[in-house]
Amino acid sequence: MSARAVPRCCGRRGRPGRVSSLIGCLPESSHPHHAGRSKTGCGRSVVVCDRRYGDRVGRTGNRRAERGCGRAVALTIAPDARRDEELARRLVDDVTAPERGVLPEGKVNIESPVGALVQDLLFEDGWKADEPWTPLRRDLTEPVRDPGVRIEVVGPERAHMFAAVVRAAFDGSTFTDERRHAMATGSPYADARCLLAFDERGDAVAGVTVWSAGRGRPGLLEPMGVHREHRRQGYGEAISLAAAAALQELGSSSALACTPSSDVGAVATYKSAGFRQRPEVRDQYRDPRISCR
C-alpha cells in the first residue's frame, strides 16, 4: 500500500497496513457516551475494515469508553468479510498487541460485529464478554415531530455551555471547553453537530452530538445527556427528537444510539422519541491477568 493511500487527517500519516496507522490520525475528542458510558471522558476509536485491510482502511470518529483513555476500540467489518480468516487474524494481531500502538496492556475492550470471526479468535485467546448494551434505531424517512423546547446548534460562543451540560450529565466526566474545541476541529466533525436544549428560563438542560456518515447513510447520537438537575422532565426525549431532526437535515437515512441495557430509563427515553430497540450486543474485554500477545 502506498503512503498516499492512508487516510490523511490532523496533518499526519500512519504506517501502512496497521490499525494503529488509523488510530494515530483520529482527533482527540472527549465526549462520553450516553447514560454514563464514559466515566473518564476518554476515547474509543472506531475502525472500519473490509477484505482489503492492509491495502485500504476507512475511518470515522471516536467513541467513548468508561475504562480509561485509549482502552477501547470499536471495529466494524464489511458483512461479506466478517468470516474472512486472514482479515480476522490480522485485525486481532494488530489490536491486541500493545507494541502496535492501538490498545495498551491491562484491561481493554473491543467491540466488533456479532458473528464476526474476530470474536471467536478473541474468545479463544481468553477474552470475555462484557455487560450487554442495547442499540436503538429510528427511521428518518418520515417527518420528525417538534421537540417542544428551544434547540440551538452549538457554536464557539456556546461551547462552554455544552461542556457544562456534559459534565453535569455524566458522573466523573472530565469534558472541558478545550476538549469540545478539539472535537469540533477534528475532520470527522465536518458532518457533525452539537445541540443544546433550553428550558423556559433559558437554562441549558440537555445536549447531544450527532454524527452523520453522509447522505443516505445512518447517523449516530453520541453523547446524549440531560443535566442531573433537570431530569425526568422530558428533556431527554426532546433532545433525542432534535438530534433525529438534525440528522434528517444532514441527509441521514436513520438515527442510531446505544446505551447500557441496565439503564432502562435511557432505553425508554429513546423509545419515546421514536427509536426502536434492537437485539443486545456485548463488547469483549481482556482480563488484566491475561498476558498480551
N, C-alpha and C positions, 0 to 999 in steps of 0.2 A: 504494500500500500504506500503510495506516495505521501509525503508530508502534507501536501495541499489538500488531500482527501479527508484529513482530520478536521472536524468542526472547529472553527476558529471563533473564539469569543474572549472577552476580557484581555485581549492583546497577547494571548499565549497559545502555543500549540502543544499538543500532547504527544506521547510516544505512540507510534502505530501499533494497532493490534492489541491494545490493552484497555480494559475498563478504566484503569487509572488515568489514561490519557483523556478520557471524557470527564472524569470527576474533577480533574485539575482545571477544566475550562468552565465549570459551573460557578455562578456567582455565589458569594457568601450571603445567603439570606437567612433570616432568623424568625420566621413565623411559625408558631406552634400549630399542630393540627387541632381541629375542633374537639371540644369536650375533654380537654386535658391530655391529649395525646402527647404533647410536649410539656414536660415539667422543667426543662432546662433552656429551651429556646435554641437548641442546636439541631443540626440538619441531617436529613435523609436525602440522598441523591437518587434520581430516577434515571435509569438507563434503558434505552430502547434498542433491542437487538434483533437481527434476523440471521439467516444462514450465511450471510456474507460478513458476519462478525470477523474482524481481522482485516477485512477489505473496506468495510464501511460501518460506522457506528453512528446511530442517531442519538439525540438527547432532548431532554426537556428540563423543567425547573426542579427545584428542591422540594422534598417533603420533610416533615418534622418527625422526630422520634424522642421519646422520653428517656432513652437510655444514655444519652450524652453525646457530645459533639462528635460527628463523623462515625457514629457507631451503628448506623443502619443504612441499607441501600435497598431500593426497590427496582427489581428487574421486570421489564415486560418484553415478551418474546413473540415474534410473529407466529400466529396459530399453526402454520404448516411447518414450523421449525421447533416446536416445543418438545418433540421426542427425538430430535437430532442429537445423537450421542457425541459427536465431535464438538459441536457447539456447546452442549451442556458441560462437557468436561473442561473445555477452555474457560467457560464462564466461572465454573466452580473454582478452578485453579486461580483465576485472577482475583476473584472477590474474597477468597478465604485466606490467601497468603499475605500476611502483613507487609512483607517486603515489596509487594506490588503497589502499595500505597492507596488501596481502596478502603479496607477496614483494618483497624488496629487489633492488637491482641486483646484477649479477655472476652467478656460477653458482648456480642454484637448480633444484629438482626438482619435477616434477608427476607424480602417479600418477592415472591415470584408467582406466575400464573398457576392456578390449580391444574394438576395433571402434568405439569412440565417435568421432564426428566431431571432437571436441576434439583427439584425437591427430593426425588428418590436418592440421588447421589449424596445430598446433604444428610438425609436420614441415615444412610449407610455409614457416613463419617461420624455419627453420633449426635448430630444436631437434633433439637427437639421442637415440637410445635408450641407456639406461644398463645396468648389469650386470643379469643375469637373477636373478629371485627365484623361489623355489618355494613356492606356497601349499599348505597341507595342511588336511584337514578330517576330523573324527571325528564320526560319528553318535552321538547321545545317547539314542536310543530304547531301547537295551539297557543293562543294568547295567554299571557301570564297576568293574573289579577293584580290589581294595585295593592301594594303592601299596607297602605293606610297610615303611613307615617312619613315624615320628611327624610329623604335619602339624598346624600351628596357623594359625588365622586371625590376621593381624597387627592388633593394636590399638595405641593410642598408646604403651603400655608397651613394645612390641617394635618400634616404628618404627625405632629406631636399628639393630637387628639386620638388618632388611630392607634399609635403606640400605647397610649394610656389605657384605651379600651382593651387592647390585647392583654396588657399586664393585669388588668382588673378582671379579665375573663378566665385566665388560666393561672392557677396557683403556682407560684415559683417561677413564673415567666421572667426572662431577662431581656425581653424585647425592648429595644430602645429606639429613639428617633434615628440614630445613626444606622442601626440595622435595618430599619424600614427604608432609609435612603439607599442603602446598599442593595436591598431587594429591588427597589424601584428603578435602579440604574442598571440592573443586570439585563442581558439580552432576552431571557425568557419573559421578562415583564413587558415586552413590547406589545403583547396581546393580552395583557392582564389589567385588572382594575382593583383598587381598594375602595370599598364603600363604607359609609357610616350612616347609621340610623339615629335620629334625634327624637327626643320626647317633646311634649308640648311646651316645656320650659326652655328648650333649646340645648339641653344636655345631650352629649353623645352617649348612647346607651348600648349600641351593638355595632359590630364591624365584621367585615368579610373581605377576603381577597378571592377574586375569580380569575382563572387561568384558561385562556382559550387556546386550543390546538389548531385553530384555523377554521375557515368556513366549511360547514358540513360535517364537522367532527365534534366529538364530545368535549365539554369543558368541565373544569374542576373547581369546586369550592374548597378553599383551604388557606387560612383557617377561617372558621366562623365562630364567633363567640359573643356572649352577652355579658355586659358589666355585672359583677356579682351583686350590686345594689339595685339592679333593675330587672331581675329575673322573675319568671312566672307572670309576666305582663304581656306576653305575645310578641316581644321584640325578636325572639329567635325565629319565629315564623315569618315576621315582617322582613328581616334582613335576608332570610333564605329566599323569599319571593323576589326581593330586589336583586339578589345575586342571579337568580334564574333569568330575570328580565334583562340584566346586563349581558349575560352570556348569549341570550337570544339576539340582542342588538349586535353582538360581535360575530354573529353567524353560526354559533354552535348548534349542533343538532340535538344535544341533550346536556343535562347538567348532572354531574356525579359528585357524590360525597361519601365519606366513610367515617364511622365512629365506633368506639368500643361497644360490643353487644351488651355489656353490663350496664351501659348508660342508657337505660330505657327512655329517659326523658329526652335525650338527644335524638334517639330514633323517632320518637313520637313527634318531635318538633319538625324534623324533615318531612315526615309523612303528612303533617298538617299543611305543609307548603307544596304538596303535590308530588313528593318523591315516593317512589315505590321501593319497598325493601327487597333486597336480593340475597341469595344464599351467603352464609357466613364465609369468611376467609381467615387464614391464620398466617402470621409470619413464622419463620423458623429462627431459632436462636442457638448460638453456640454457648454451651455451658463453659464458664471460665476455667473449669477444671480439665477441659479437653484441650490437649495441645494443638497448636495451629499446624497447618500443613507445612 
